Amino acid sequence: MERVLELRVHGVSNTPPDQLLGLDPGAGAGGTPPELVAGGQVTGFFRSATAARDDPISVEAYSWGKLTSGARTRRDVERALWTLLLPFALANVALHARAGIPADPDRERWASRSGITAWLIRLFCLSLTCTLVITVTGIGVDLVGWQCVSRECLGQIPGPWEFLGDPWWRQGTRTLAVGLLLPLLVLGAIGVLAWRTYQYEAEMPAEPRHRPAGHDDGPAEPPEPLENPLQDPTFWNGEGQLRRAAVLHLCTGAVVAAAVPVTAVLIMDPPRGLRAAVAWPTVLLFATVVTIAVIAVGRPWLSRRQGATPLGRWSIAVAALTGLGLIGTFVLLLLPDGPAGTPLTGYRPPVGCASTPALAGCAAARPLPGYETALAWLVTYQVLLLVAIGAANRSGRRALVGPVAAAALLPLAVVWIERGLPGLPAAPAGLHTWMLVGPAIAVAVAGLLLPRLRSAVPTQPLGAYTGLAWHGCAPAVVAGFGWMMAVAYCAGLLYWVSERLAGPREPGDPSGVVPPLAVFWAGLACVIGLVTLLGLLIRVAVLLHGLRRAEYAGLTAAGGLSAHDLRRCRDVSTYRALHRLVGEHAVRLIGCYAAVSAGLITLCCAAALSGHRPDPLSPAGWQTVIHGSAELGDAVLGWLPVVTSALGLLIYRTDSVRRSVGVIWDVCTFWPRAAHPLAPPSYAERAVPELQTRVAGLLALPPQHPDRMDGVILSGHSQGTVICAAVLLQLPSRWRRRTWFFSYGCQLTRLYGRVFPSYFGPERLRTLARAVTWPGGHVAWTNFWRDTDPLGWQVSAGQRDVPVADPEALHPSGGEVADPPIRSHSGYPAAVEFARERAVVARLLRRSVPAPRPGAG
């Protein structure tokens, strides 16, 4: 008997298998839970225990939700900590948001639009790792090893750290050597965690290249030309690339951590003699590692996904150079003071400020020399890098003239102001460094004003509201939000640690431990950003109210409705308004918030370079207001990592939180780690190969096998639609001819197509439609959508769009006493339209030679 399998794949809500199969939710408690027919406890394929093997249409559920959720306590803490790596995940997503990615990765060149954008994004990811490292270095080296000099301050740290207050340790830079251990230990912990995830449950070993078909698989098929990057057989297999990139990130992070105390030594006490013989070779080693890393992130051997390849000679060489540099750093820090300059103890805060605040030197903040300036310049250049990413992705290489000019002229202008340049007159007396940040970023932004490059294939969008998101600047916007979250984490952490080390004090009293000035201005930016977000939410509420009124007017235009039907119309109009709000306005509103944030960030960079901190006791009222707002913002940022971790735990354990917040998480972790190797693992690296193996395995069974299927309906809901699309693009054509694609709650046009045009843009979705087209010309793809579903829309890529009525009626009918439910984003398989379409498709799949039916496609 010919049999057809409907294989259902759930979305981010982690729908249980019994609900996916349409069983009674209480059936599991009655002793008849769904039967596991393939897979394991983490990912599995389930069927109803009462289903017969000879049913003409069998229904099977693929549950992948435990890859990113579930209540397994042993993994919960580790996964909650993964949420702290969300900035890395967003930066990684930016790589996949590029425009113009060639379908064949071997054809991408470094100098091309997508190639140079990829290099800039990987540089930005490298700088994001440095942001984390320099923050932890500031805690260990600056706050603890430099400013926290008394036993009273050291007593605030858990553990026996009071020994650092002994005179022997306070001589020279010995305490800095101890403080340097903190960032190195954190890097080691992140490296171990990342290394484990390369063999974690979300990874499935797979061949990086398709093997030729053997005699059991039938005749070998010639390789199909690649028309979508998702067709690349190595797309979901990049373990070797991850290991190589991780070595670069960890080594660069270690170099940045060690460079902070080494730079401070070079500023305070220029080394001579033995110290010079150690210091300058160490600096050369650091420069060599950073140079190799900057060049390597743009090389093809790193950007190609080549399976489980070894690390290679360059990775080993970078690790060895980093190790030698760290040894030189510790030797330099443990040597006594040199003969040049002032003894290092003269730069440090005096001992006894806690007991005698009036002691000379206690009122002045004395951070580690060079640290505040390095932090401000890092942030400024990250902003310029974000502008360069957006400009290159939007307008190609020509748009890089502005960002490159700004990055080159800004340090020259600073040297001109501070020391003068030969052949140029002296800078005006009132000109300061911070005044140059705004003009420099304005010059960089000029690259965004050039006309946007058009696609190589002149295609129109797939309907309204399906054009490129944010005018082609999607990588910069996505990476920018990740960067803002990283800066918020780091500023909050520095503020929280400095407050704990300073201990209790009266308002207005000077603090012996002061965080960097950039932290102060980050707190003020946090307050302004929250106020702006509140204004955005008010704008959203106004838009939603207007859309709801318009939908309600349309529903009641016919007249003659009862009071009960009018109440139902109000409910339906709310869902329809949400559908329009998300589909028509969400991307634009996010872009508006990003534009406001960009202006705010520019002002904060200038303020961080100004070196000015408003006085809370100043008679000028504006300084008091600014100082109080910044302190409030820093206090909020101090709790941000804790709140994020708690929210991450709820995402993994609570379905209601997961449905509302976990969408962002699952969109980020769908993409493989091709840009940032320390990001959380991708669940699709296991889900896609498993689905592909299951579908091909059932279709390849001999005709007499009881588990053989003559056709498969790959049925994906919400995020499951994206997973199924990736599976279909990877399947060999002989299996696609016996497969049909059902998509519902689909975001391929309004979300994925706009942010990820190289994978789901208009032409690439048409590629997917062509891939599932049968030899007779029938497009084996049906998309179901509702106008009450805020995350599901039409596709219009050549497939069949079927509208689903929701609700089925405004009042009870057919003997029912309850109102038909408004299912919104769920319950598509229970719809009449779904059942009707499935019956027709099952008949088509049972035919030996599929033939098109009228009106399809």
Secondary structure, DSSP 8 states (H G I E B T S, - for coil): ---EEEEEE--TT---HHHHTT--TTTGGGT---EEEEE-SSSEEEE-TT--TT-SEEEEEEE-GGGT----HHHHHHHHHHGGGHHHHHHHHHHHT-S---SSGGG--TTSHHHHHHHHHHHHHHHHHHHHHHHHHIIIIIIIIII--SHHHHTTSSSS-GGGGSHHHHSTTHHHHHHHHHHHHHHHHHHHHHHHHTTSTT-----SS-----TTS-S--------SGGG-TTTT--HHHHHHHHHHHHHHHHHHHHHHHHHHHHHHS---THHHHHHHHHHHHHHHHHHHHHHHTTSHHHHS--SS----HHHHHHHHHHHHHHHHHHHHHHS---SSSS-GGGTS--TTTTT-TTSTTSSS----TTHHHHHHHHHHHHHHHHHHHHHHHHH-GGGGHHHHHHHHHHHHHHHHHHT--TTS----TT--GGGGHHHHHHHHHGGGGS-----SS----SSTT-S-GGGGTHHHHHHHHHHHHHHHHHHHHHHHHHHHHH-S--TT---SS---HHHHHHHHHHHHHHHHHHHHHHHHHHHHHHHHHHHHHHHTTT----HHHHHHHHHHHHHHHHHHIIIIIHHHHHHHHHHHHHHHHHHHHHHHHHT----TT-SSHHHHHHHHHHHHHHHHHHHHHHHHHHHHHHHHH-HHHHHHHHHHHHHHTTS--SS-TTS---THHHHHHHHHHHHHHHHTS-TT-TT--SEEEEEEETHHHHHHHHHHHHS-HHHHTTEEEEEES--IIIIIHHH-HHHHSHHHHHHHHHHTB-TTS-B-EEEEE-TT-TT-----SSSEEEE--SSS-SS--TT--S-----TTS-GGGSHHHHHHHHHHHHHHHSSS----TT--
